[in-house]
Amino acid sequence: MRGVETRIQEIRHKIFTEVARMAYHTEWPVKERMEALPYKIIPGEKGNFRNDVFLERAIVGERLRLAMGLPYRSAAEHSPISDGIEAADKDETYYTPPLINVIKFACNACPEKRVHVTDGCQGCLAHPCMEVCPKDAISLDRTTGKSVIDQEKCIKCGRCASVCSYNAIIVQERPCAKACGMDAISSDENGKANIDYDKCVSCGQCLVNCPFGAIADKSQIFQTIRAIQSGEKVYAAVAPAFVGQFGPKVTPGKLRAAMKALGFADVFEVAIGADLCAKQEAEDFLKEVPDELPFMATSCCPAWSVMAKKLFPEHAKCISMALTPMTLTARLIKQHNPDARVVFIGPCAAKKLEAMRRSVRSEVDFVLTFEEMTGIFSAKHVDLENIEEDPAGVSDASTDGRNFAVAGGVAQAVVNVIKRDHPDQEVKVANAEGLKECRQLLKLATLGKYPGYLLEGMACPGGCVAGAGTMQAIKKSQTSVGLYAKQSTHKTSCETEYIKELDKLVD
């Protein structure tokens, strides 16, 4: 639903804006403000979305808690919205699991999967749906001539739907579960969506595919702003997928100026870290494949790499040990600015999970999505489209580094580095988008289908531009990133000025 301004996007924007505004207005007691916000966001005596003003305010209350980084509470728990606010009202609060949460009383308890005959059934003479059903679950209503499905017999194979000439039979799946490539979502005892956190990799695809807005992740909006206010030197590291996310007229120069207007010490494009990552992965591939490893999988997508290690632990060593672009960029910033604090601003919910790792915590202090960043701009009334442009832009990254944001871009960047120094080297590549495809790719690789290959996996179909924290239509984002990438003065990742820093960063 990216690129479509739905009611869910509207309420999320209000939540993020109000949390940011609460952080900026230090004269407001946070506890009292938290209690009042549901009434500000959902005013009056009639609900705007669910026609139940009390339910709407309760859902807003839990969304506010999650946006403050606080744990979700069930409807059975009796406590104020601001309960535990002391833990969030500071500038050093890390994300604590679980990151992705189902607000149970916002969930519609959708059926997990069902095959349904719609009013479009014409009661045709052929009734191929009956003929193909392997369980004789479809019968004929002699009064109307239309098909009827016995749900007790139906195995949800969908054969009837595929042969219906009128497309009158549909297969309905719970949207969040369908989007989950890890099969981590099931139903609880009340039919509500339930996440198995042993399987979940925090890609956030359930979050953006729930039509009821019942799934939300935690945020560090409040803590990031508090850190800036405390006088810390906070640097923004902006992911390559940023192009177009803040509006078609918002150039990199305007974004840099807007970030500085918020108090950020400076702004760096994470594409410079992508260049470093491509170089490191190219070196590792040449050294290890196929002599030490049967294949090598890219490391930059945290949901993909965590999935690989969870489902294929015996091949964990085949996942590149190269540092991710986020971590490399953060290290680069802190190497030149030892007192710096770094906030990664990107499209990805799983980057929040990555930042929780002990090995990354010292590098990346905060993680925000583009959507959350929009709330901060709104709270401070920053007019991004009309702000005076900073001529310095964002960073001097390569075309390949900027193309990390789209599916296929990571592998191509690594191949181009290898080809530059070893033009005769053959590099076989296979890539997958979406965790379902990624699982299949790795399964085939572990069975010997891809010996000597470089495998690229992207948890989000389309690449990082399709992450849970994006707002622009995916195809449009891919085009915008491609056009911006072509403007770079460098083509391959090993041509940029930052490459000479790589050895210092990975020691």
PyMOL commands that set and color helices and strands:
alter all, ss='L'
color gray80, all
select helices_A, chain A and resi 7-24+30-41+53-67+85-87+104-106+128-132+159-163+175-179+205-209+221-229+240-242+252-261+271-288+302-311+313-318+325-336+350-355+358-361+370-379+399-405+409-421+435-446+464-466+474-486+493-495+497-506
alter helices_A, ss='H'
color red, helices_A
select strands_A, chain A and resi 100-102+113-117+138-140+147-149+169-173+185-187+193-195+215-217+234-238+266-269+296-297+341-346+366-369+428-433+453-458
alter strands_A, ss='S'
color yellow, strands_A
deselect
rebuild
show_as cartoon
